Amino acid sequence: MKNLDSNSKILITGAAGFIGFHLSKLLLDKDYQVIGIDNLNDYYDPKLKEDRLAILRQNNSFIFHKVDLKEKPEVDKVFESYKPEYVINLAAQAGVRYSLKNPYAYVDSNLIGFMNILEACRNYPVKHLLYASSSSVYGGNKVAPFCTNHNVDHPVSLYAATKKSNELMAHTYSHLYGIPTTGLRFFTVYGPWGRPDMAYFSFTKNIIEGKPIKVFNHGNMERDFTYIDDIVEGIYKLLDLIPQPNPDWDETKDDISTSFAPYKIYNIGNNQPVQLMKFINILEEKIGKEAEKIYMDMQPGDVLRTYADVSDLEKDIGFKPNTSLDEGLEKFVEWYKDYYNI
């Protein structure tokens, strides 16, 4: 790592969240200083967030502040106090289905919150801002695998629209103020300490408790499940790969995930979509119990398949996620049983 060293201050928003926790832990294990902020909201069980934080707090190089990103003075105070050089924005209101019920939560967190981060990065200059986008930005796209060179102008949920907005806002700030930004389109992240609102988590809970699971679109869906360790390894390797502007950039010749500004977008996915039924069968095998299934129609906001093209990730950092679903789900089920004393 050429710019990054153990004195580098790294700010992680959403540090008590699933990806934020694992990334903080990885960086702390590598002796970096991590400043974590999170609003510890109750979108899912706050105890899970507190327990993740308790693990991070065992390391003296971890500093935590309870901050809501939509409160600009609080965000500015953290930047003023610590002057972070690297910022990784993982705080967001997550979940496609919830965005149908509570759209304003997405405006607060994903638009206003991200705006406050961009403004803070402008006023307290940083070397690199990385931020979570999502595979959901590919929306109604048919061509697979999804490539960062494809247009993403047809979102099918407000969640996806806010993530696409983040990419546009980041580009504007990269162009106007020279802030190097990297957007990370994550594909169906799963693993230990995960989010209870995600299918793999709720399926595991229901199968163990003998409750039925809802199988949408009658199981005819595919997801590019990506194990959490692969996700955070990818982020870590990208931290020091600071996007460079290409003054000769031309949209007719150059990749649209690059720019005349210091801006880049990557997919981080497993590059191998798995049928929902196959995923359920592996989960049943790991739990040692068959699921009672209720087959249902496709839900509004959902997409049929996600499939990541990660060729530019491989080319630029020599890394590609490769944990098999079999191995990943085994680790998740082990953690679940241990955490819930089953």
Secondary structure by P-SEA (a helix, b strand, c coil): cccccccbbbbbcccccaaaaaaaaaaaaabbbbbbbbcccccccaaaaaaaaaaaaccccbbbbbccccaaaaaaaaaaaccccbbbcccccccaaaaaccaaaaaaccaaaaaaaaaaaaaccccbbbbbbccccccccccccccccccccccccaaaaaaaaaaaaaaaaaaacccbbbbbbcccccccccccccaaaaaaaaaaacbbbbbcccccbbbbcccaaaaaaaaaaaccccbbbccccccccccccccccccccccccccccccaaaaaaaaaaaaccccbbbbbcccccccccccccaaaaaaaccccccccaaaaaaaaaaaaaaaacc
